[in-house]
Amino acid sequence: MTELPFEARMDQLKQVVASSNCKHLKLLPQEPVESKEHVEKLLKQIESKGGEGLMLRKPGSLYVGKRSSTLLKVKSFYDAEAVVIAHERGRGKNSRVTGSLRCRMESGKEFRIGTGLSDLDREAPPSIGAIVTYRFQELTRDGIPRFPSFVGERVDADRASDATVRIVQ
């Protein structure tokens, strides 16, 4: 089945699911995307139901058992600002430079940002007291950004600013 294009694999899966006696086996509907606006509308629908995001498959694509340019994950991210309160030493290849920035949110919560720092950022990190922008996927139950990634230093901001994060009931 891996040598078949996506649409043919879906047709085979429809037959497998239809002939199965397993009540827990369900094939999710697939929908061709018409535009960027269409993707944004579908993403909002999925997120409003507690879903993480969408997977976009290139029409006619073959199965690839690893990361591939024919399958794209689309999900929302949030941007916020935090104040740098410390530089933490890196490990391994980054043992002689900054590994992460210890930051404080507007709410007072503290967390580290390591992902997104370039080699230059690690050699000359934003100074203590600097305001940095970071991107993240969601907040943990404790209100800490999950998977924060460094975006850049804000020279036009003088305080931290938390994002308004969507809460799914």
Accessible surface in RSA format (square Angstrom, percent):
REM  Atomic radii and reference values for relative SASA: ProtOr
REM  Chains: A
REM  Algorithm: Lee & Richards
REM  Probe-radius: 1.40
REM  Slices: 20
REM RES _ NUM      All-atoms   Total-Side   Main-Chain    Non-polar    All polar
REM                ABS   REL    ABS   REL    ABS   REL    ABS   REL    ABS   REL
RES MET A   1    92.96  48.1  60.75  40.2  32.21  76.7  47.34  40.3  45.61  60.4
RES THR A   2    80.75  57.4  76.71  77.8   4.04   9.6  50.63  68.0  30.12  45.5
RES GLU A   3   123.06  70.7 104.10  78.8  18.96  45.1  65.39 126.5  57.67  47.1
RES LEU A   4    48.14  26.8  48.14  34.4   0.00   0.0  48.14  33.8   0.00   0.0
RES PRO A   5    52.35  38.2  52.35  47.7   0.00   0.0  52.35  43.2   0.00   0.0
RES PHE A   6    36.48  18.3  36.48  22.6   0.00   0.0  36.48  22.1   0.00   0.0
RES GLU A   7    79.64  45.7  77.12  58.3   2.53   6.0  64.75 125.2  14.89  12.2
RES ALA A   8    32.83  30.2  27.00  41.7   5.83  13.3  30.58  43.1   2.25   6.0
RES ARG A   9    19.37   8.1  19.37   9.9   0.00   0.0   8.36  11.4  11.02   6.7
RES MET A  10    19.39  10.0  19.39  12.8   0.00   0.0   9.89   8.4   9.50  12.6
RES ASP A  11    76.62  53.7  74.35  74.0   2.27   5.4  21.44  50.5  55.18  55.0
RES GLN A  12    74.14  41.5  73.02  53.4   1.11   2.6  23.01  49.0  51.12  38.8
RES LEU A  13    61.08  34.0  61.06  43.7   0.02   0.0  61.08  42.9   0.00   0.0
RES LYS A  14   115.60  56.4 109.81  67.4   5.79  13.8  65.58  59.0  50.02  53.3
RES GLN A  15   126.70  70.8 119.35  87.2   7.35  17.5  43.53  92.7  83.17  63.1
RES VAL A  16    83.21  54.8  79.46  71.9   3.75   9.0  82.25  71.5   0.95   2.6
RES VAL A  17    35.76  23.5  27.99  25.3   7.77  18.7  27.99  24.3   7.77  21.1
RES ALA A  18    87.98  80.9  48.99  75.6  38.99  88.7  60.42  85.1  27.56  73.0
RES SER A  19    93.15  78.7  59.72  79.7  33.43  77.0  52.03 110.8  41.12  57.6
RES SER A  20    40.77  34.4  14.57  19.4  26.19  60.3  15.70  33.4  25.06  35.1
RES ASN A  21   157.55 108.6 120.63 116.6  36.92  88.9  40.65  97.8 116.91 113.0
RES CYS A  22    66.92  50.6  49.29  55.0  17.62  41.4  26.74  67.8  40.18  43.3
RES LYS A  23   181.82  88.7 141.52  86.8  40.30  95.9  96.91  87.2  84.91  90.4
RES HIS A  24   151.67  82.9 120.24  83.6  31.43  80.4  87.59  90.3  64.08  74.6
RES LEU A  25    81.22  45.2  67.67  48.4  13.54  34.0  69.91  49.1  11.31  30.4
RES LYS A  26   157.42  76.8 133.26  81.8  24.16  57.5  80.42  72.4  77.00  82.0
RES LEU A  27    50.17  27.9  33.88  24.2  16.29  40.9  34.52  24.2  15.65  42.1
RES LEU A  28   119.83  66.7 115.99  83.0   3.83   9.6 115.99  81.5   3.83  10.3
RES PRO A  29   121.40  88.5  92.99  84.8  28.42 103.3 104.08  85.9  17.33 107.7
RES GLN A  30   101.66  56.8  70.58  51.6  31.08  74.0  26.69  56.8  74.97  56.9
RES GLU A  31    99.88  57.3  76.23  57.7  23.66  56.3  33.47  64.7  66.41  54.2
RES PRO A  32   114.68  83.6 100.50  91.6  14.18  51.5 112.08  92.5   2.60  16.2
RES VAL A  33    63.15  41.6  31.44  28.5  31.71  76.4  31.44  27.3  31.71  86.0
RES GLU A  34   147.12  84.5 110.24  83.4  36.88  87.8  43.16  83.5 103.96  84.9
RES SER A  35    48.76  41.2  35.10  46.8  13.65  31.4  39.70  84.5   9.06  12.7
RES LYS A  36   151.21  73.8 138.21  84.8  13.01  31.0  87.52  78.8  63.69  67.8
RES GLU A  37   119.91  68.8 114.48  86.6   5.43  12.9  62.39 120.7  57.52  47.0
RES HIS A  38    25.63  14.0  20.66  14.4   4.97  12.7  17.86  18.4   7.77   9.0
RES VAL A  39    19.09  12.6  19.09  17.3   0.00   0.0  19.09  16.6   0.00   0.0
RES GLU A  40    78.77  45.2  77.44  58.6   1.32   3.2  33.97  65.7  44.80  36.6
RES LYS A  41   126.44  61.7 120.82  74.1   5.62  13.4  68.93  62.0  57.51  61.3
RES LEU A  42    28.01  15.6  27.87  19.9   0.15   0.4  27.92  19.6   0.10   0.3
RES LEU A  43    18.97  10.6  18.97  13.6   0.00   0.0  18.97  13.3   0.00   0.0
RES LYS A  44   147.90  72.2 142.50  87.4   5.40  12.9  86.46  77.8  61.45  65.5
RES GLN A  45    79.69  44.6  75.91  55.5   3.78   9.0  31.04  66.1  48.65  36.9
RES ILE A  46    62.79  35.7  62.44  46.5   0.35   0.8  62.54  45.0   0.25   0.7
RES GLU A  47    12.80   7.3  12.80   9.7   0.00   0.0   1.15   2.2  11.65   9.5
RES SER A  48    81.74  69.1  50.68  67.6  31.05  71.5  45.16  96.2  36.58  51.2
RES LYS A  49   169.43  82.7 131.91  80.9  37.51  89.3  89.16  80.3  80.27  85.5
RES GLY A  50    44.38  54.7   0.00   N/A  44.38  54.7  12.35  33.9  32.03  71.7
RES GLY A  51    25.60  31.6   0.00   N/A  25.60  31.6  22.71  62.3   2.89   6.5
RES GLU A  52   115.20  66.1  97.08  73.4  18.12  43.1  49.85  96.4  65.35  53.4
RES GLY A  53    24.15  29.8   0.00   N/A  24.15  29.8   4.80  13.2  19.35  43.3
RES LEU A  54    25.14  14.0  21.76  15.6   3.39   8.5  24.62  17.3   0.53   1.4
RES MET A  55   107.54  55.7  80.00  52.9  27.54  65.6  71.57  60.8  35.97  47.7
RES LEU A  56    42.88  23.9  38.59  27.6   4.30  10.8  40.68  28.6   2.20   5.9
RES ARG A  57    61.93  26.0  38.85  19.8  23.08  54.9  11.84  16.2  50.09  30.4
RES LYS A  58   127.75  62.3 120.24  73.8   7.51  17.9  70.19  63.2  57.56  61.3
RES PRO A  59   107.63  78.4  92.34  84.2  15.29  55.6  94.49  78.0  13.15  81.7
RES GLY A  60    42.10  51.9   0.00   N/A  42.10  51.9  24.34  66.8  17.76  39.8
RES SER A  61     8.41   7.1   0.03   0.0   8.37  19.3   8.41  17.9   0.00   0.0
RES LEU A  62    94.65  52.7  90.20  64.5   4.46  11.2  90.20  63.3   4.46  12.0
RES TYR A  63   111.79  52.2  96.98  55.2  14.82  38.6  59.98  45.1  51.81  63.9
RES VAL A  64    59.11  38.9  42.62  38.6  16.50  39.7  46.31  40.2  12.80  34.7
RES GLY A  65    64.49  79.5   0.00   N/A  64.49  79.5  22.32  61.2  42.17  94.5
RES LYS A  66   163.17  79.6 138.51  85.0  24.66  58.7  97.18  87.5  65.99  70.3
RES ARG A  67   236.52  99.3 210.78 107.4  25.74  61.3  90.17 123.2 146.35  88.7
RES SER A  68    32.26  27.3   8.16  10.9  24.10  55.5  15.20  32.4  17.06  23.9
RES SER A  69   119.28 100.8  76.03 101.5  43.25  99.6  57.98 123.5  61.30  85.9
RES THR A  70    28.29  20.1  26.26  26.6   2.03   4.8  27.83  37.4   0.46   0.7
RES LEU A  71    65.23  36.3  50.12  35.9  15.12  38.0  50.12  35.2  15.12  40.7
RES LEU A  72   106.57  59.3 105.72  75.6   0.85   2.1 106.55  74.8   0.02   0.0
RES LYS A  73   118.79  58.0  97.92  60.1  20.87  49.7  49.73  44.8  69.06  73.6
RES VAL A  74    31.44  20.7  28.53  25.8   2.91   7.0  31.44  27.3   0.00   0.0
RES LYS A  75    37.46  18.3  22.33  13.7  15.14  36.0  13.11  11.8  24.35  25.9
RES SER A  76    40.51  34.2  28.47  38.0  12.03  27.7  23.14  49.3  17.37  24.3
RES PHE A  77    98.07  49.1  69.29  42.9  28.78  74.9  69.35  42.0  28.72  82.2
RES TYR A  78    37.26  17.4  33.95  19.3   3.31   8.6  32.93  24.7   4.33   5.3
RES ASP A  79    69.17  48.5  49.09  48.9  20.08  47.5  22.87  53.8  46.30  46.2
RES ALA A  80     2.43   2.2   0.23   0.4   2.20   5.0   2.43   3.4   0.00   0.0
RES GLU A  81    22.62  13.0  22.62  17.1   0.00   0.0   1.12   2.2  21.50  17.6
RES ALA A  82     0.00   0.0   0.00   0.0   0.00   0.0   0.00   0.0   0.00   0.0
RES VAL A  83    33.77  22.2  33.77  30.6   0.00   0.0  33.77  29.3   0.00   0.0
RES VAL A  84     0.62   0.4   0.00   0.0   0.62   1.5   0.00   0.0   0.62   1.7
RES ILE A  85    44.03  25.1  25.20  18.8  18.83  45.4  26.16  18.8  17.87  48.5
RES ALA A  86    33.49  30.8  31.73  49.0   1.75   4.0  33.49  47.2   0.00   0.0
RES HIS A  87    72.54  39.6  45.13  31.4  27.41  70.1  27.17  28.0  45.37  52.8
RES GLU A  88    51.08  29.3  47.06  35.6   4.02   9.6  25.24  48.8  25.84  21.1
RES ARG A  89   166.12  69.7 138.67  70.7  27.45  65.4  54.80  74.9 111.32  67.5
RES GLY A  90     8.58  10.6   0.00   N/A   8.58  10.6   3.70  10.2   4.88  10.9
RES ARG A  91   206.10  86.5 188.85  96.3  17.25  41.1  76.61 104.7 129.49  78.5
RES GLY A  92    62.31  76.8   0.00   N/A  62.31  76.8  45.78 125.6  16.53  37.0
RES LYS A  93   184.09  89.8 137.15  84.1  46.94 111.8 108.29  97.5  75.80  80.7
RES ASN A  94    26.03  18.0  26.03  25.2   0.00   0.0   0.65   1.6  25.38  24.5
RES SER A  95    55.22  46.7  46.51  62.1   8.71  20.1  26.85  57.2  28.37  39.7
RES ARG A  96   212.73  89.3 191.68  97.7  21.05  50.1  68.91  94.2 143.82  87.2
RES VAL A  97    34.94  23.0  30.09  27.2   4.85  11.7  34.94  30.4   0.00   0.0
RES THR A  98    13.80   9.8   9.37   9.5   4.43  10.6   2.61   3.5  11.19  16.9
RES GLY A  99    15.65  19.3   0.00   N/A  15.65  19.3   8.66  23.8   6.99  15.7
RES SER A 100    13.83  11.7  13.75  18.4   0.07   0.2   9.39  20.0   4.44   6.2
RES LEU A 101     0.00   0.0   0.00   0.0   0.00   0.0   0.00   0.0   0.00   0.0
RES ARG A 102    61.47  25.8  61.47  31.3   0.00   0.0  16.13  22.1  45.34  27.5
RES CYS A 103     0.00   0.0   0.00   0.0   0.00   0.0   0.00   0.0   0.00   0.0
RES ARG A 104    93.42  39.2  93.42  47.6   0.00   0.0  24.00  32.8  69.43  42.1
RES MET A 105    11.63   6.0   8.09   5.4   3.54   8.4   8.09   6.9   3.54   4.7
RES GLU A 106    94.23  54.1  64.91  49.1  29.32  69.8  30.33  58.7  63.90  52.2
RES SER A 107    72.89  61.6  30.17  40.3  42.73  98.4  43.00  91.6  29.89  41.9
RES GLY A 108    39.48  48.7   0.00   N/A  39.48  48.7  24.32  66.7  15.16  33.9
RES LYS A 109    87.42  42.6  81.04  49.7   6.38  15.2  49.98  45.0  37.44  39.9
RES GLU A 110    71.33  41.0  54.27  41.1  17.06  40.6  15.29  29.6  56.05  45.8
RES PHE A 111    10.58   5.3   4.14   2.6   6.43  16.7  10.58   6.4   0.00   0.0
RES ARG A 112   121.61  51.1 107.61  54.9  14.00  33.3  13.24  18.1 108.37  65.7
RES ILE A 113     0.09   0.1   0.00   0.0   0.09   0.2   0.09   0.1   0.00   0.0
RES GLY A 114    19.41  23.9   0.00   N/A  19.41  23.9  12.54  34.4   6.87  15.4
RES THR A 115    95.42  67.9  84.63  85.8  10.79  25.7  54.94  73.8  40.48  61.2
RES GLY A 116    43.40  53.5   0.00   N/A  43.40  53.5  20.28  55.7  23.11  51.8
RES LEU A 117    13.64   7.6   0.06   0.0  13.58  34.1   0.25   0.2  13.39  36.0
RES SER A 118    55.74  47.1  44.82  59.8  10.92  25.1  50.41 107.3   5.33   7.5
RES ASP A 119    94.28  66.0  88.79  88.4   5.49  13.0  30.33  71.4  63.96  63.8
RES LEU A 120   131.13  73.0 127.15  91.0   3.98  10.0 128.36  90.1   2.77   7.5
RES ASP A 121    37.27  26.1  36.49  36.3   0.78   1.8   0.78   1.8  36.49  36.4
RES ARG A 122    31.78  13.3  30.26  15.4   1.52   3.6   0.95   1.3  30.83  18.7
RES GLU A 123   118.49  68.0  87.80  66.4  30.69  73.1  25.92  50.1  92.57  75.6
RES ALA A 124    71.25  65.5  50.76  78.3  20.49  46.6  56.33  79.3  14.93  39.5
RES PRO A 125    31.65  23.1  17.00  15.5  14.65  53.3  17.00  14.0  14.65  91.1
RES PRO A 126    10.81   7.9   5.97   5.4   4.85  17.6  10.62   8.8   0.19   1.2
RES SER A 127    71.17  60.1  65.22  87.0   5.95  13.7  46.78  99.6  24.39  34.2
RES ILE A 128   100.89  57.4  78.88  58.8  22.02  53.1  78.88  56.8  22.02  59.7
RES GLY A 129    45.88  56.6   0.00   N/A  45.88  56.6  27.49  75.4  18.39  41.2
RES ALA A 130    12.76  11.7   1.58   2.4  11.18  25.4  12.09  17.0   0.67   1.8
RES ILE A 131    11.25   6.4   8.90   6.6   2.36   5.7   8.90   6.4   2.36   6.4
RES VAL A 132     0.00   0.0   0.00   0.0   0.00   0.0   0.00   0.0   0.00   0.0
RES THR A 133    14.73  10.5  14.73  14.9   0.00   0.0  13.39  18.0   1.34   2.0
RES TYR A 134     0.40   0.2   0.40   0.2   0.00   0.0   0.00   0.0   0.40   0.5
RES ARG A 135    98.41  41.3  97.84  49.9   0.57   1.4  21.30  29.1  77.11  46.7
RES PHE A 136     2.53   1.3   2.28   1.4   0.25   0.6   2.53   1.5   0.00   0.0
RES GLN A 137    43.08  24.1  34.62  25.3   8.46  20.1   5.55  11.8  37.53  28.5
RES GLU A 138    79.59  45.7  79.59  60.2   0.00   0.0  17.33  33.5  62.26  50.8
RES LEU A 139    58.85  32.8  39.68  28.4  19.17  48.2  39.68  27.9  19.17  51.6
RES THR A 140    39.98  28.4  33.23  33.7   6.76  16.1  33.27  44.7   6.72  10.2
RES ARG A 141   248.39 104.3 205.04 104.5  43.35 103.2  86.97 118.9 161.43  97.8
RES ASP A 142   102.21  71.6  95.03  94.6   7.18  17.0  22.65  53.3  79.56  79.3
RES GLY A 143    19.74  24.3   0.00   N/A  19.74  24.3  17.75  48.7   1.98   4.4
RES ILE A 144    44.17  25.1  44.17  32.9   0.00   0.0  44.17  31.8   0.00   0.0
RES PRO A 145     5.44   4.0   0.00   0.0   5.44  19.8   0.00   0.0   5.44  33.8
RES ARG A 146    89.58  37.6  86.46  44.1   3.12   7.4  14.44  19.7  75.14  45.5
RES PHE A 147   133.53  66.8 115.47  71.5  18.06  47.0 123.10  74.6  10.44  29.9
RES PRO A 148    23.35  17.0  19.45  17.7   3.90  14.2  19.45  16.1   3.90  24.2
RES SER A 149    32.62  27.6  32.62  43.5   0.00   0.0  17.33  36.9  15.29  21.4
RES PHE A 150    17.44   8.7   7.73   4.8   9.71  25.3   7.73   4.7   9.71  27.8
RES VAL A 151    73.51  48.4  42.53  38.5  30.98  74.6  46.68  40.6  26.83  72.8
RES GLY A 152    20.30  25.0   0.00   N/A  20.30  25.0  20.23  55.5   0.07   0.1
RES GLU A 153    87.92  50.5  59.73  45.2  28.19  67.1  14.36  27.8  73.56  60.1
RES ARG A 154    81.05  34.0  75.16  38.3   5.90  14.0  24.03  32.8  57.03  34.6
RES VAL A 155   141.78  93.3 105.86  95.8  35.92  86.6 111.88  97.2  29.90  81.1
RES ASP A 156   111.28  77.9  71.41  71.1  39.86  94.3  47.13 110.9  64.15  64.0
RES ALA A 157    28.90  26.6   9.94  15.3  18.96  43.1  17.01  23.9  11.89  31.5
RES ASP A 158   135.45  94.9 104.44 103.9  31.02  73.3  44.75 105.3  90.70  90.5
RES ARG A 159   144.57  60.7 138.82  70.8   5.75  13.7  63.63  87.0  80.94  49.1
RES ALA A 160    11.21  10.3   6.53  10.1   4.68  10.6   6.53   9.2   4.68  12.4
RES SER A 161    43.27  36.6  42.41  56.6   0.86   2.0  12.83  27.3  30.43  42.6
RES ASP A 162    43.59  30.5  24.73  24.6  18.86  44.6  17.01  40.0  26.58  26.5
RES ALA A 163    27.28  25.1   4.95   7.6  22.33  50.8  12.31  17.3  14.97  39.7
RES THR A 164   133.11  94.7 109.77 111.3  23.33  55.6  78.39 105.3  54.72  82.7
RES VAL A 165    25.69  16.9  10.69   9.7  14.99  36.1  10.74   9.3  14.95  40.5
RES ARG A 166   102.12  42.9  79.38  40.5  22.74  54.2  60.18  82.2  41.94  25.4
RES ILE A 167   127.65  72.6 103.47  77.1  24.17  58.3 105.20  75.8  22.44  60.9
RES VAL A 168    62.85  41.4  33.89  30.7  28.96  69.8  37.27  32.4  25.58  69.4
RES GLN A 169   196.45 109.9 131.76  96.3  64.70 154.0  92.99 197.9 103.47  78.5
END  Absolute sums over single chains surface
CHAIN  1 A    11984.8       9452.0       2532.7       6522.9       5461.8
END  Absolute sums over all chains
TOTAL         11984.8       9452.0       2532.7       6522.9       5461.8
